[in-house]
Amino acid sequence: MIRNFQKPGRSLVLSNNGMVASSHSLSSLIGVEILKKGGNAVDAAMAMAFVLPLCEPQSTGYFGDLFCIISQPNDKKFIGLNGSGKSPNQANPEILKSNGFKKIPETNISSITLPGAMKAFESLHNNFCKLDLYEICKPAITYAEQGVPVSPRVAFDWNYSIGNLKGIAKEFYTKNGASYKIGDLFKAPQQAKVLREFAKNGAKGFYEGEVANDLISSLKKLGGAHTHDDLKNVSFEYVDPITINFDKHALVELPPNGQGVTAFLIKKMLDRLNISNFDPSSAERVHLEAEVVKIAYNIRNKYIGDPNFYDFELKHFCSDELIEKYLNQIDLNNANNEINTKWDNHHRDTVYLTVIDKNRQMVSLIFSIFNSFGSGYASEKFGLLFHNRGAGFSLESGHPNELVGNKRPLHTIIPAFLKKDDEFIMPFGVMGGQYQANGHARLVSNVIDYGMDIQTAIDFPRSFPENGYLKLEEGYPEKIAKDLEKMGHKILRPDQPIGGAQAIIYDMKKDILIGGSDPRKDGCALGY
């Protein structure tokens, strides 16, 4: 269906060689340039990811975590990589409990887990890349030294979250104490040196030597239990992605400690409610989705943690018996406001990117420092922001996600793929912290249940139940808000858009690539 060109909107991006999509135009441009140089999808994805801490410093950084899924050419299997860091070996939740904390404060030193991203990037390069590591790092090194003009959404987020910055971080990420504005040039020459060390020495250039000394000494001054041994022992895991099949389609996610399985549960429950029978813009659809999400997220919070510390069974998590039990809680006409929607850690900043190259190697990759500007603290010499992913741990004794030493927390960031038989395959992701599992299910439903093209599916208005309210983007008219209020929902019009998405579809029959990129961000899909 051709869109109305007299109304605002974006056209689909089409190409037949390679394509990239990211949340920043510079990252997308770099990805295409790498592909045109002869790099493959993983080369391009890494180069794109490395520049994003400079383009969107509030959303990601080298002291962060990543997850990715790779589809190799002519291979029907998916390769998953869990590059999330663990808690320090000497982490002690009893200190927090003795001080009266019921959950881990987002700005407490205990929220800073080890950074898994750079170790995982090294493995991606060793196992999948064609280009030299320095060539992949070079664009980011150049922009770290020369600067990146601040784009509109980044300036908006910077101003919104500047209060998160603390101590030395203010010197690296403010202009004389003020947030960067649209068009200001953000430079980080000290981070160029970090990338040079990584390009020369691989992961050792980050987890050992001068960079490591800066990280550990800075963390210790903040009262952290982090040690050089913790950094040296950072590890990654190649994991088998998990798949759920429905109506000739397959949704592919990573297993816990991520929340991808929650998207499975939401989609299965929506299917049981015959969501496709409702108008996509209707209050009824928003209501049913909200009720399902409340249930699914509470199940997530009960069962998901690091699978190395407990036995997680997908069959039980998404079983028909469990779904039937919880569907009985849903009233088709009235909101259940007794269900907890106070999801801990309301972070909203992450970067997601996807690439498909001319040989049809595909990458779905997400890279984050959790909250906006992470913990708000930075290392003293290189200005690397410390992420606070450990705030995702629980302090409840015996909980699957309980904070203990050398353990990964529940993660919100999730890359994914969607397939339909031999018709199409789509790497995609939806940013937005807690929203992501809801966002995956919503995007998949837009494509499958309502037949939207990928750009329309991304553009479509969003809603999300959180903290006792049903957040409703301005794309929903006031009539829908009133109808939902009549059902018992407490409507909140959020002061920020809900999430952001990127996706590329490989149309197997036509052998073309079709890209979509979220107007809520500053990025784009580009092909050649």
Secondary structure as GFF3:
##gff-version 3
##sequence-region A 1 528
A	DSSP	beta_strand	13	15	.	.	.	ID=ss1
A	DSSP	beta_strand	19	22	.	.	.	ID=ss2
A	DSSP	alpha_helix	25	36	.	.	.	ID=ss3
A	DSSP	alpha_helix	41	55	.	.	.	ID=ss4
A	DSSP	beta_strand	65	71	.	.	.	ID=ss5
A	DSSP	beta_strand	78	83	.	.	.	ID=ss6
A	DSSP	alpha_helix	93	98	.	.	.	ID=ss7
A	DSSP	three_ten_helix	109	111	.	.	.	ID=ss8
A	DSSP	alpha_helix	117	128	.	.	.	ID=ss9
A	DSSP	alpha_helix	133	146	.	.	.	ID=ss10
A	DSSP	beta_strand	148	149	.	.	.	ID=ss11
A	DSSP	alpha_helix	152	161	.	.	.	ID=ss12
A	DSSP	three_ten_helix	162	164	.	.	.	ID=ss13
A	DSSP	alpha_helix	169	173	.	.	.	ID=ss14
A	DSSP	beta_strand	185	186	.	.	.	ID=ss15
A	DSSP	alpha_helix	189	201	.	.	.	ID=ss16
A	DSSP	alpha_helix	204	207	.	.	.	ID=ss17
A	DSSP	alpha_helix	209	221	.	.	.	ID=ss18
A	DSSP	alpha_helix	228	232	.	.	.	ID=ss19
A	DSSP	beta_strand	237	239	.	.	.	ID=ss20
A	DSSP	beta_strand	242	246	.	.	.	ID=ss21
A	DSSP	beta_strand	249	253	.	.	.	ID=ss22
A	DSSP	alpha_helix	260	272	.	.	.	ID=ss23
A	DSSP	three_ten_helix	275	277	.	.	.	ID=ss24
A	DSSP	alpha_helix	283	303	.	.	.	ID=ss25
A	DSSP	alpha_helix	314	317	.	.	.	ID=ss26
A	DSSP	alpha_helix	320	327	.	.	.	ID=ss27
A	DSSP	beta_strand	351	356	.	.	.	ID=ss28
A	DSSP	beta_strand	362	368	.	.	.	ID=ss29
A	DSSP	three_ten_helix	389	392	.	.	.	ID=ss30
A	DSSP	beta_strand	415	420	.	.	.	ID=ss31
A	DSSP	beta_strand	424	431	.	.	.	ID=ss32
A	DSSP	three_ten_helix	433	435	.	.	.	ID=ss33
A	DSSP	alpha_helix	436	448	.	.	.	ID=ss34
A	DSSP	alpha_helix	454	459	.	.	.	ID=ss35
A	DSSP	beta_strand	463	466	.	.	.	ID=ss36
A	DSSP	beta_strand	469	472	.	.	.	ID=ss37
A	DSSP	alpha_helix	478	486	.	.	.	ID=ss38
A	DSSP	beta_strand	491	492	.	.	.	ID=ss39
A	DSSP	beta_strand	500	507	.	.	.	ID=ss40
A	DSSP	beta_strand	512	517	.	.	.	ID=ss41
A	DSSP	beta_strand	524	527	.	.	.	ID=ss42
###
